[in-house]
Amino acid sequence: MVGNLTSEDKGDFEHFMLKEIFDEPEALRQTLNGKIKDNKIVFSEFKFEAKDVNKIFIAGCGTAYHAGLVGRKAIEELAGIPVEIDLASEFAYRKVLWQAGDLLIVISQSGETADTLAALYKAKEAGIPVMAVVNVPDSTIARLSDIVIYTQAGPEISIASTKVYLTQLLVLYLLALFFAQEKDTLPAEELKAYINKIAAIDQQVEKALAQQPTIKEIASHYHNANNAFFLGRGYDYPVAMEGALKLKETSYVHAEAYAAGELKHGPIALINDDVLVMALFSQDALVEKTIPNINEIKSRGAITIIICKESLQKYCLEYKNRIVIPDTDPLLAPLVAVVPLQLFAYYMAVFRGTEVDNPRHLTKAVTVE
Ligand code: M6R
């Protein structure tokens, strides 16, 4: 029994975490519901002109922060709005140079995280509007924010956040496209193409989920590993950070994420045949830069697992441990590339015999600073 839910609520799944990963396509459809009308993004939640926003700050913790890292890239790339992002636990202690036209976006599954609330208060004290991207209705963060956008993932029981992360990403992409539409920063055809791609993203996630047997098999071979690195460039880097967090919290394997190009600046000294390296190849324009980094690691004996987009297979064929993900626009790839990392963390935890849904020392909502 978890909270007041019984094992029956898991349906045929052994754990809530696995059920919630398989809930992802539906969670995306629910979050998308009503947000696209006649090829336009609609955010009826907005209480002021989106085109008057000149700068965005983002704050969140853990998985929510990782969603924000992807959101920053998308907002800057699509809407041309400068974005600063902070761990909410650090935001409270730094000088922020607020200006007219600023907006703070706080991201939180529970809506009760003390550090994220502190970031919200800081903006409110400065008279800056706060937008919350929250999953739990009527939570404290939702009640105190000027604009609330709900992720419609439904209750998330497993302490490791999975489906909510995907819906946070989706909301941030939709916001990036909404700002682009309102500020007219993209050619109409390009905007329409992105809207069509995001409207069908649930199908790409379904395809990624179909890799479950391969991922389980790989985890069954390597579950005794005690150290892991997650590597990626561009949009793959924040996804690598999320993959490392998932592995740490569910299976207690020491895991770190690095930008693929950064490993050679020191951490490569740690690579040996005891280390597991998960490398992400979803960024068409960056893959040729990442390959030499991965080869260096492979030649030092690390166990290498590649998450590779279908169209980039020619770069991945030489790797024995390969997880194929469907072709997705590089900008939207985090929504798909993270799925095998979540499944990998899940199966590593299962094979290692940890308390998958209730990892030690963790709670679903962290209400102390
Ligand atoms: O409820 P919140 O989204 O504000 O929680 C933030 C973090 O505590 C949370 O994402 C945590 O990192 C998860 N256990 C990650 O799976």
Boltz pocket constraint, residues with backbone or C-beta under 6 A from the ligand:
constraints:
  - pocket:
      binder: B
      contacts: [[A, 61], [A, 62], [A, 63], [A, 64], [A, 107], [A, 108], [A, 109], [A, 110], [A, 111], [A, 112], [A, 113], [A, 116], [A, 159], [A, 160], [A, 161], [A, 162], [A, 245], [A, 249], [A, 362], [A, 363], [A, 364], [A, 365], [A, 366]]
      max_distance: 6.0
